[in-house]
Amino acid sequence: MKQTDLGLNLSTKRTRKREFLDEMNCVVPWSQLIALIEPHYPKGKTGRPPMGIATMLRIHFMQQWFGLSDPAMEEALHDMPLYREFAGLEGPMRRLPDESTILRFRHLLEKHELATPILATVNAVLQQHGLMLK
């Protein structure tokens, strides 16, 4: 049996990936994007409660930024503490989404055609800073 890190972050190196995710955490308008998705998100009245919208949205963005498939994203969440931290999945008892949960979230975005309003929201924020994303 191996002892884990006891929740101590002993790494002092600020990697490019960490810097990128920290910056995205600050610049992406998370609350506005969550408000776009919330009316379409399942409420989880029966069965296992759904993952939080914020968590699934952050996972979806990481997939896009790093070019990860659903199975690769599931593995990355298990392997990389940085990804779990960014998605808000810290702690020993947190349930991690599997690849089918990740797939269902993407299908929800596609079914309700939310990609265009998400892009428009992000573009509006970028335009305020003199930038544009296409």
Helices and strands as residue ranges (DSSP letters): H 16-27, H 30-37, G 38-40, H 53-66, H 70-79, H 81-87, H 99-111, H 115-128
